[in-house]
């Protein structure tokens, strides 16, 4: 939380030196009474709303100043109905947000982003250096148009329910382009969309991490042919639990960080 509350004036609490702020449900309304100094830089902001009423005050026209300083955080994590704040943010080249986490427990949490008039929000998401999609938010992947030469530091996908990936499983393999990526981490049912991801042919991945604590998380992958899922060159592969059973389905070459010496090929 914040380490320094500077002063209060006109029903506004001015704060400084904020490193991380986490607000849940009705406590999110405190944002309407917080003032942030121009030079202050929040490193991480987490907002979690279980009901639409938790964000109504924030979305009011008179509270545009709140949305303005939210844009200045380095890492933004939105959960539940808080995701609906995203289309309200001003998208510009100077935006400092580099890491975005979206966790949608219900499909309706992402309906605003999917509206035609909010295409600019999807374009902005495509440029994230670190992106984590959880639950129904994974469906956004099929809407993104990641640039051909995009270099993403990390992509994390977490699907704890099979309904989170139904739409993506209907797509042809390698139709969701993720380009060049350093770390790819898939949890639970999200592992089943691995064949749908398109990785750049010249990509060198630092880590591929797959976590499947139950066998049903990999059922779809077991039907794929051996070496049919192209991964490319990778420093290390971590297959947790039942994920180790699909190693033969992956087409990869494990290399050392200097990229010169091959250790083993799948």
Secondary structure, DSSP 4 states (H G I P E B T S, - for coil): -EEEEEEEETTEEEEEEE-EEEEEGGGGGGGGGEEE-TT---SEEEEEESSGGGTHHHHSGGGHHHHHHHTT-SEEEEEEGGGGGGGGSPP-TT----EEEEEESSGGGGHHHHSGGGHHHHHHHHT-SEEEEEEGGGGGGGG----TT-EEEEEEEEESSGGGSHHHHTSPTT-EEEEEEEEEEEEEGGGGGGGGEEE-TT-EEEEEEEEESSGGGGHHHHTSPTT-EEEEEEEEEEEEEGGGGGGGGEEEEEE-TTS-SEEEE-
